[in-house]
Amino acid sequence: MAPAPLTTLLLIRHGETAWNAEHRIQGRLDVPLSMTGVWQSGRLAERLASETIDAVISSDLARAWMTGVPLADARGLAMVPEPRLRERVFGIFEGKTLDEIAAEHPQEFAAWRARDVDWRMPGGESGTEFIGRVLEAMHEIAATYAGQTIAVITHGGVLDVVYRNARALAWDAPREHLMLNASINRVHVRTGPLRLQIADWADVGHLADAQDETVAA
């Protein structure tokens, strides 16, 4: 039997928001891009202008959707919403900084930091639930667009799940990877069963002159 065709996913974390700059947990809250994030999205579209992209699939949260619009518009593509690409639901942590969470919910903060895959913060989503929906979405996208190149606009937590799965890292293993705003993370995928292979990670070469250009703007 011939192997399943190789699908290339350009996994892109959304551009910066004001809450990113404040280190505030966003989760499912619908926070738009900041001016810096809008600028990053434009540079991302320019960077990928010469690359063949067959579809643009995005989390339906505003910060991801806004990031994908310039990329899709440049190709005349209609963006495809995929709610399973949303960030993890952080429940009572959402809208708060790490310092605020530690002060207001010390026991829950400690449990979160322990990275128990089955633990669920109040009002939130367990690691097991989150991992399951992310990998289900990756499998379905790879199968639906087999052999094609797809831009997938999503969130830092989703990138974390993909990286750990591809590298066979435990959920509670120390983080060895970056999840940068407006970064390009190139992953090859085969389905049946799902196999993820990282080709390139945390590419932000298109943002190298960010400080100078945002000041000028």
MOTA-V501094 format. One record per pair of residues at least 12 apart in sequence whose ideal C-beta (glycine too) atoms are under 8 Angstrom apart, sorted by the first residue. I is the first residue (numbers start at 0). J is the second residue. Records with the same first field share a line. If there is no record, write none. Layout:
I = J / J
This chain:
2 = 189
3 = 145 / 189 / 190 / 191
4 = 145 / 146 / 189
5 = 146 / 187 / 188 / 189
6 = 140 / 141 / 144 / 145 / 146 / 147 / 148 / 149 / 187 / 188 / 189 / 190
7 = 147 / 148 / 149 / 185 / 186 / 187 / 188 / 198
8 = 137 / 140 / 141 / 148 / 149 / 151 / 185 / 186 / 187 / 188
9 = 47 / 50 / 52 / 148 / 149 / 150 / 151 / 183 / 184 / 185
10 = 151 / 153 / 157 / 158 / 161 / 183 / 184 / 185 / 186
11 = 43 / 66 / 67 / 150 / 151 / 152 / 153 / 181 / 182 / 183 / 184
12 = 153 / 154 / 155 / 158 / 178 / 179 / 180 / 181 / 182 / 184
13 = 32 / 36 / 58 / 60 / 62 / 63 / 65 / 66 / 152 / 153 / 154 / 180 / 181
14 = 32 / 33 / 35 / 36 / 37 / 38 / 39 / 40 / 43 / 62 / 65 / 66 / 180 / 181
15 = 32 / 33 / 35 / 36 / 39 / 180 / 181
16 = 30 / 31 / 32 / 33 / 36 / 62
17 = 30 / 33
18 = 30
19 = 33 / 36 / 180
20 = 33 / 35
21 = 96
22 = 96 / 97
23 = 94 / 95 / 96
24 = 89 / 92 / 93 / 94 / 95 / 96 / 97 / 100
25 = 62 / 86 / 89 / 93
26 = 86 / 87 / 88 / 89 / 90 / 92 / 93 / 123
27 = 60 / 85 / 86 / 88 / 89 / 93
28 = 93 / 94
29 = 60 / 61 / 62
30 = 60 / 61 / 62
31 = 61 / 62 / 65
32 = 61 / 62 / 65 / 66
34 = 213 / 216
35 = 209 / 213
36 = 62 / 65 / 66 / 180 / 181
37 = 65
38 = 209 / 212 / 213 / 216
39 = 66 / 180 / 181 / 206 / 209
40 = 65 / 66 / 67 / 68 / 69 / 70 / 181
41 = 69
42 = 181 / 205 / 206 / 209
43 = 66 / 69 / 70 / 181 / 183 / 205
44 = 69 / 70 / 72 / 73
45 = 205
46 = 183 / 204 / 205
47 = 70 / 150 / 183
48 = 73
50 = 148
51 = 148
52 = 70 / 74 / 76 / 148 / 149 / 150
53 = 144 / 147 / 148 / 149
54 = 76 / 79 / 144 / 147 / 149 / 150
55 = 67 / 70 / 71 / 74 / 76 / 78 / 79 / 149 / 150 / 152
56 = 78 / 79 / 80 / 81 / 84 / 140 / 149 / 150 / 151 / 152
57 = 78 / 79 / 80 / 81 / 84 / 151 / 152 / 153
58 = 80 / 81 / 82 / 84 / 85 / 86 / 152 / 153 / 154 / 157
59 = 80 / 81 / 82 / 85
60 = 85 / 86 / 154
62 = 154
63 = 84 / 152 / 153 / 154
64 = 78 / 80 / 152
66 = 152 / 181
67 = 150 / 152
70 = 150 / 152
71 = 150
81 = 136 / 140
83 = 132 / 133 / 135 / 136
84 = 133 / 136 / 151 / 152 / 153 / 154 / 157
85 = 154 / 157
86 = 154 / 155 / 156 / 157
87 = 123 / 124 / 129 / 154 / 156
88 = 122 / 123 / 124 / 129
89 = 120 / 123 / 124
90 = 119 / 120 / 121 / 122 / 123 / 124
91 = 104 / 107 / 120 / 121 / 122 / 123
92 = 104 / 107 / 111 / 120 / 123
107 = 120 / 121
113 = 171
114 = 126 / 170 / 171
115 = 171
116 = 130 / 170 / 171
126 = 170
129 = 156 / 160
130 = 160 / 164 / 170
133 = 157 / 160 / 161
134 = 160 / 164 / 193
137 = 161 / 188 / 193 / 195
138 = 190 / 193
140 = 188
141 = 188 / 189 / 190 / 193
142 = 190 / 191
145 = 190
155 = 178
156 = 178
158 = 178 / 184
159 = 174 / 176 / 178
161 = 184 / 186 / 195
162 = 176 / 178 / 184 / 197 / 200
164 = 193 / 195
165 = 186 / 195 / 196 / 197
166 = 197
176 = 200 / 201
177 = 200 / 201
178 = 201
179 = 201 / 203
181 = 203 / 205 / 206
182 = 201 / 202 / 203
183 = 199 / 202 / 203 / 205
184 = 197 / 199 / 200 / 201 / 202
185 = 197 / 198 / 199 / 200 / 202
186 = 198
